[in-house]
Amino acid sequence: MEKQAVIFNGQEVGIVVPSENRLKFIAVRFHVIGLDNRLFDTVTDVRRAITEHLASGRASPAVPLH
């Protein structure tokens, strides 16, 4: 697998790149920076983590969450 964009709610929020037989998430939006460099098994797992991250209130309130 090559790098792949991660789209969430119609907005590109990061990319995943292969790393250690998994996918490393590289955040490109501030409201998901807390997930930067985490390893996941699938892109679906990344999106689930984003949903949980935003729901937890750890995202920056200064950044619009479209």
Backbone as CSV, one residue per row, in Angstrom:
resi,resn,N_x,N_y,N_z,CA_x,CA_y,CA_z,C_x,C_y,C_z
1,MET,0.833,-1.184,0.000,0.000,0.000,0.000,0.875,1.243,0.000
2,GLU,0.475,2.199,-0.767,1.108,3.520,-0.781,0.403,4.408,0.244
3,LYS,0.869,5.636,0.371,0.164,6.555,1.265,-1.239,6.803,0.722
4,GLN,-2.150,7.106,1.625,-3.548,7.301,1.267,-4.121,8.431,2.097
5,ALA,-4.906,9.296,1.457,-5.564,10.379,2.176,-6.663,9.819,3.068
6,VAL,-6.858,10.466,4.202,-7.953,10.118,5.107,-8.932,11.286,5.076
7,ILE,-10.126,10.996,4.580,-11.183,12.003,4.480,-12.171,11.742,5.613
8,PHE,-12.529,12.807,6.329,-13.478,12.691,7.429,-14.441,13.857,7.332
9,ASN,-15.734,13.566,7.257,-16.761,14.602,7.089,-16.453,15.521,5.909
10,GLY,-15.985,14.932,4.813,-15.735,15.680,3.594,-14.461,16.500,3.587
11,GLN,-13.634,16.356,4.595,-12.420,17.153,4.715,-11.209,16.229,4.873
12,GLU,-10.151,16.513,4.122,-8.931,15.730,4.305,-8.310,16.118,5.641
13,VAL,-8.160,15.136,6.518,-7.644,15.409,7.859,-6.262,14.825,8.077
14,GLY,-5.817,13.963,7.147,-4.506,13.354,7.295,-4.236,12.350,6.201
15,ILE,-3.122,11.663,6.357,-2.780,10.572,5.453,-2.345,9.388,6.300
16,VAL,-2.394,8.216,5.703,-1.804,7.038,6.323,-0.681,6.556,5.420
17,VAL,0.383,6.120,6.061,1.532,5.577,5.338,1.894,4.238,5.974
18,PRO,2.343,3.283,5.170,2.733,1.997,5.743,3.881,2.163,6.732
19,SER,3.780,1.455,7.856,4.817,1.504,8.881,4.682,0.277,9.769
20,GLU,5.734,-0.499,9.873,5.746,-1.672,10.754,4.564,-2.610,10.486
21,ASN,4.262,-2.846,9.209,3.146,-3.704,8.792,1.785,-3.181,9.233
22,ARG,1.721,-1.906,9.532,0.464,-1.262,9.918,0.369,0.048,9.157
23,LEU,-0.527,0.917,9.573,-0.702,2.223,8.953,-0.427,3.312,9.979
24,LYS,0.494,4.205,9.652,0.781,5.336,10.538,-0.043,6.528,10.061
25,PHE,-0.772,7.133,10.990,-1.585,8.305,10.673,-0.746,9.558,10.838
26,ILE,-0.734,10.383,9.794,-0.058,11.679,9.827,-1.138,12.748,9.707
27,ALA,-1.351,13.496,10.769,-2.401,14.520,10.797,-2.004,15.726,9.956
28,VAL,-2.972,16.278,9.228,-2.746,17.521,8.494,-3.738,18.607,8.926
29,ARG,-4.598,18.280,9.886,-5.530,19.246,10.466,-5.316,19.271,11.973
30,PHE,-5.351,20.462,12.527,-5.031,20.638,13.935,-5.979,19.864,14.854
31,HIS,-7.258,19.781,14.497,-8.218,19.154,15.416,-8.027,17.644,15.564
32,VAL,-7.152,17.040,14.746,-6.843,15.607,14.911,-5.374,15.371,15.249
33,ILE,-4.664,16.419,15.616,-3.224,16.313,15.882,-2.934,15.343,17.033
34,GLY,-3.878,15.143,17.910,-3.695,14.200,19.015,-3.537,12.754,18.553
35,LEU,-3.892,12.474,17.311,-3.761,11.124,16.761,-2.523,10.982,15.882
36,ASP,-1.775,12.050,15.715,-0.607,12.052,14.836,0.400,10.981,15.253
37,ASN,0.894,10.267,14.265,1.913,9.216,14.421,1.417,7.937,15.094
38,ARG,0.130,7.813,15.364,-0.399,6.561,15.923,-0.480,5.509,14.832
39,LEU,-0.331,4.262,15.208,-0.420,3.143,14.270,-1.802,2.505,14.353
40,PHE,-2.335,2.144,13.173,-3.652,1.520,13.064,-3.561,0.340,12.110
41,ASP,-4.533,-0.553,12.214,-4.575,-1.705,11.322,-5.268,-1.385,10.000
42,THR,-6.290,-0.528,10.032,-7.041,-0.200,8.827,-7.410,1.282,8.830
43,VAL,-7.800,1.789,7.664,-8.279,3.171,7.563,-9.588,3.318,8.339
44,THR,-10.382,2.276,8.362,-11.616,2.300,9.160,-11.289,2.522,10.631
45,ASP,-10.228,1.900,11.118,-9.801,2.116,12.503,-9.372,3.564,12.729
46,VAL,-8.738,4.172,11.737,-8.346,5.582,11.840,-9.596,6.446,11.968
47,ARG,-10.561,6.220,11.100,-11.793,7.022,11.134,-12.542,6.840,12.461
48,ARG,-12.557,5.637,12.971,-13.197,5.381,14.271,-12.472,6.162,15.376
49,ALA,-11.150,6.156,15.339,-10.365,6.896,16.334,-10.621,8.397,16.227
50,ILE,-10.775,8.897,15.010,-11.074,10.326,14.820,-12.425,10.653,15.446
51,THR,-13.421,9.823,15.178,-14.757,10.032,15.752,-14.680,10.073,17.275
52,GLU,-13.983,9.117,17.861,-13.848,9.056,19.323,-13.069,10.256,19.852
53,HIS,-12.021,10.649,19.138,-11.197,11.790,19.539,-12.034,13.075,19.569
54,LEU,-12.803,13.299,18.517,-13.617,14.508,18.448,-14.735,14.482,19.489
55,ALA,-15.332,13.323,19.711,-16.415,13.201,20.693,-15.916,13.386,22.122
56,SER,-14.648,13.083,22.346,-14.099,13.175,23.705,-13.836,14.605,24.148
57,GLY,-13.853,15.536,23.199,-13.581,16.927,23.538,-12.099,17.273,23.561
58,ARG,-11.240,16.350,23.134,-9.788,16.623,23.123,-9.385,17.452,21.909
59,ALA,-10.301,17.632,20.971,-9.986,18.431,19.779,-10.021,19.905,20.149
60,SER,-9.261,20.707,19.434,-9.216,22.142,19.686,-10.562,22.773,19.357
61,PRO,-11.192,23.477,20.305,-12.480,24.116,20.023,-12.348,25.299,19.084
62,ALA,-11.144,25.801,18.880,-10.941,26.949,17.998,-10.988,26.572,16.527
63,VAL,-10.958,25.299,16.228,-10.951,24.839,14.847,-12.347,24.329,14.499
64,PRO,-12.953,24.840,13.407,-14.272,24.343,13.031,-14.242,22.855,12.726
65,LEU,-15.224,22.127,13.204,-15.329,20.691,12.979,-16.459,20.437,11.991
66,HIS,-16.193,20.578,10.733,-17.217,20.423,9.683,-17.687,19.012,9.602
